[in-house]
Structure formats: C-alpha cells, structure tokens
Amino acid sequence: MASLCYSLGMDSFVADRIFVDAPLERVFAAFVEPEDVLVWFDADRALVDARVGGEFLIERKDGTKVSGTISEHSPPRRLVLSGCSWEACGVSRGPSRIVLSADPCGEGVWLNVRHEELDGQRGWQAFAEDVRRDWVRATAALERPAAGI
C-alpha cells in the first residue's frame, strides 16, 4: 500500500511510502544492486557505485535518464543521491536530491522515498506530476526484486 504527497512551494518535493514484505537487508540491496535497479526502474542500463561519491545512473526503457552522486550510503537503512538530474525527450531537470530510507516493521519494511529540491523552472507542476507517477510505479515495482518475486 503506497501513500504519496507533494508540495509546490519553496521546499518542493515528491514523497512516497510503501510497505515491502521483505527483510531490511534485501530491501536496501534492491536500492544498490544494478540488477535489481533494472527491474524496479524499468531500465535498460543501471550503474550504481555503492559508496559515498559513487555514481548512480539509470537509463530507462522509455528513454528517461536519471543520474546523480551518492552523498550518503548508510546500509541497510538509508541512501541519499545528490545532484540528481532527469533527462527525457530532450529536456533536462535538476539538480535535485533523492532520499531512500527503510524502517523495519515486523517481517517487512516501510520504504520511504523523498525526492527533494525539485527545481521551480517553467513547467514545474507537470514535471512534479511525472516524477510522482514514476516514484509510485518504481516503489511498487521494487517489491519484486526485494521479495524475490
């Protein structure tokens, strides 16, 4: 079950929270294992250098490219990507920041995604809606590799 909120103010963000029925370590591994990132981001290519300062790059099947730098790597609970950019259809947005955190709950994990500091450029609201849809789809899809489905 996912819940989602977003703000169009100065602290622009998109957030998602979903319960994943999988162990904490496995959920975190799905953040950083390129094979898993390919699945939950519906990508053709994923590069994840899982360390502070490491590169995070996704080239999705729809042509969207997401890239950033890992600014915090705190297994098995938190991964922060800074300087993120999204490129699609010749348009680039960013930089922004993505915070992925996992909180254990019983046999599973509450996965929290917060995509912060979205730029206020022209067309911001449409971009926020696109990002919102992407995160809802991606976090729901993350359960497949995390739970071994």
BELHU-V850461 format. One record per residue. RES is the residue in one letter. PSI is psi in degrees with one decimal (999 if undefined). NEAR is the number of other C-alpha atoms within 10 Angstrom. D_LAST is the distance of its C-alpha to the last C-alpha in Angstrom with 1 decimal. Layout:
BEGIN
res->RES psi->PSI near->NEAR d_last->D_LAST
res->RES psi->PSI near->NEAR d_last->D_LAST
END
This chain:
BEGIN
res->M psi->122.9 near->8 d_last->16.7
res->A psi->147.1 near->15 d_last->18.2
res->S psi->153.3 near->11 d_last->21.9
res->L psi->143.0 near->16 d_last->23.8
res->C psi->158.8 near->11 d_last->27.3
res->Y psi->157.0 near->17 d_last->29.5
res->S psi->142.6 near->14 d_last->33.1
res->L psi->19.6 near->13 d_last->35.6
res->G psi->-161.0 near->9 d_last->38.2
res->M psi->-34.4 near->10 d_last->39.2
res->D psi->61.0 near->12 d_last->36.1
res->S psi->132.7 near->17 d_last->33.8
res->F psi->162.8 near->22 d_last->30.1
res->V psi->135.2 near->22 d_last->26.8
res->A psi->151.1 near->21 d_last->24.5
res->D psi->147.2 near->21 d_last->21.2
res->R psi->128.7 near->22 d_last->19.7
res->I psi->144.4 near->20 d_last->16.3
res->F psi->128.7 near->20 d_last->15.0
res->V psi->124.0 near->25 d_last->11.6
res->D psi->74.7 near->18 d_last->10.7
res->A psi->158.7 near->21 d_last->10.3
res->P psi->150.2 near->16 d_last->13.4
res->L psi->-47.6 near->22 d_last->15.8
res->E psi->-36.7 near->15 d_last->16.0
res->R psi->-38.0 near->17 d_last->12.3
res->V psi->-45.0 near->27 d_last->12.6
res->F psi->-39.9 near->22 d_last->15.9
res->A psi->-34.5 near->17 d_last->14.7
res->A psi->-22.7 near->21 d_last->12.5
res->F psi->-35.6 near->23 d_last->15.9
res->V psi->-10.9 near->20 d_last->17.7
res->E psi->116.2 near->17 d_last->15.8
res->P psi->-36.8 near->20 d_last->16.7
res->E psi->-37.3 near->16 d_last->13.7
res->D psi->-41.1 near->22 d_last->11.4
res->V psi->-37.2 near->25 d_last->14.3
res->L psi->-41.3 near->21 d_last->14.4
res->V psi->-54.3 near->18 d_last->11.0
res->W psi->-17.4 near->21 d_last->11.7
res->F psi->6.4 near->22 d_last->15.3
res->D psi->56.0 near->19 d_last->15.1
res->A psi->156.9 near->20 d_last->17.5
res->D psi->-27.1 near->14 d_last->19.4
res->R psi->137.6 near->16 d_last->20.6
res->A psi->131.3 near->24 d_last->19.9
res->L psi->120.9 near->18 d_last->22.3
res->V psi->110.6 near->20 d_last->21.9
res->D psi->90.4 near->16 d_last->24.8
res->A psi->72.6 near->21 d_last->23.6
res->R psi->159.3 near->16 d_last->27.0
res->V psi->129.7 near->15 d_last->29.6
res->G psi->-6.5 near->15 d_last->31.2
res->G psi->156.3 near->17 d_last->28.4
res->E psi->144.7 near->16 d_last->27.4
res->F psi->117.4 near->21 d_last->24.3
res->L psi->131.9 near->20 d_last->24.1
res->I psi->131.2 near->23 d_last->21.7
res->E psi->106.7 near->20 d_last->22.8
res->R psi->159.7 near->17 d_last->20.7
res->K psi->-25.9 near->13 d_last->20.7
res->D psi->4.2 near->11 d_last->23.1
res->G psi->-8.1 near->14 d_last->25.6
res->T psi->138.7 near->16 d_last->25.2
res->K psi->128.4 near->19 d_last->25.7
res->V psi->126.9 near->20 d_last->24.9
res->S psi->153.2 near->22 d_last->26.7
res->G psi->-174.1 near->24 d_last->28.0
res->T psi->136.2 near->21 d_last->28.9
res->I psi->114.7 near->23 d_last->27.2
res->S psi->-17.0 near->19 d_last->29.9
res->E psi->130.5 near->17 d_last->28.2
res->H psi->97.3 near->17 d_last->25.6
res->S psi->72.9 near->14 d_last->25.4
res->P psi->146.5 near->16 d_last->22.3
res->P psi->26.0 near->16 d_last->20.4
res->R psi->-27.8 near->17 d_last->21.6
res->R psi->137.8 near->17 d_last->22.9
res->L psi->129.1 near->23 d_last->23.0
res->V psi->130.4 near->20 d_last->25.8
res->L psi->127.0 near->23 d_last->26.4
res->S psi->162.4 near->20 d_last->30.0
res->G psi->32.4 near->15 d_last->32.0
res->C psi->140.1 near->22 d_last->29.0
res->S psi->149.5 near->17 d_last->29.9
res->W psi->126.3 near->19 d_last->28.3
res->E psi->129.4 near->15 d_last->29.7
res->A psi->136.4 near->13 d_last->29.3
res->C psi->39.3 near->9 d_last->31.9
res->G psi->5.2 near->7 d_last->34.5
res->V psi->134.0 near->8 d_last->34.3
res->S psi->135.4 near->13 d_last->33.5
res->R psi->146.5 near->17 d_last->32.9
res->G psi->-178.8 near->18 d_last->33.1
res->P psi->158.3 near->16 d_last->33.4
res->S psi->-177.2 near->19 d_last->31.0
res->R psi->138.0 near->21 d_last->29.1
res->I psi->126.8 near->23 d_last->25.4
res->V psi->119.1 near->17 d_last->24.6
res->L psi->123.9 near->19 d_last->21.1
res->S psi->152.2 near->22 d_last->21.2
res->A psi->128.9 near->24 d_last->19.1
res->D psi->117.4 near->15 d_last->20.7
res->P psi->145.1 near->18 d_last->19.5
res->C psi->104.0 near->14 d_last->19.7
res->G psi->-127.9 near->10 d_last->19.4
res->E psi->-1.9 near->10 d_last->16.0
res->G psi->-160.7 near->17 d_last->14.5
res->V psi->136.8 near->23 d_last->15.8
res->W psi->117.4 near->21 d_last->17.7
res->L psi->125.8 near->24 d_last->17.1
res->N psi->130.0 near->20 d_last->20.4
res->V psi->129.4 near->22 d_last->21.1
res->R psi->116.1 near->20 d_last->24.8
res->H psi->107.1 near->23 d_last->26.1
res->E psi->167.3 near->20 d_last->29.8
res->E psi->34.2 near->19 d_last->33.1
res->L psi->137.4 near->27 d_last->32.4
res->D psi->156.4 near->19 d_last->35.6
res->G psi->25.1 near->17 d_last->38.2
res->Q psi->166.7 near->10 d_last->39.1
res->R psi->137.1 near->8 d_last->40.1
res->G psi->15.7 near->9 d_last->37.2
res->W psi->-42.8 near->15 d_last->35.4
res->Q psi->-40.4 near->15 d_last->34.3
res->A psi->-40.7 near->10 d_last->32.6
res->F psi->-44.2 near->17 d_last->30.8
res->A psi->-40.7 near->21 d_last->29.7
res->E psi->-41.7 near->12 d_last->28.3
res->D psi->-46.0 near->11 d_last->26.4
res->V psi->-41.1 near->18 d_last->25.0
res->R psi->-48.6 near->20 d_last->24.1
res->R psi->-42.2 near->13 d_last->22.1
res->D psi->-46.4 near->13 d_last->20.4
res->W psi->-38.1 near->21 d_last->19.4
res->V psi->-48.2 near->18 d_last->18.2
res->R psi->-45.4 near->15 d_last->15.9
res->A psi->-44.2 near->17 d_last->14.8
res->T psi->-35.0 near->21 d_last->14.2
res->A psi->-39.8 near->18 d_last->12.1
res->A psi->-25.0 near->17 d_last->10.0
res->L psi->-27.4 near->25 d_last->9.9
res->E psi->-31.0 near->23 d_last->7.5
res->R psi->-57.5 near->17 d_last->4.6
res->P psi->-33.4 near->21 d_last->6.1
res->A psi->-40.1 near->22 d_last->7.7
res->A psi->0.2 near->15 d_last->5.5
res->G psi->30.5 near->9 d_last->3.8
res->I psi->999 near->7 d_last->0.0
END
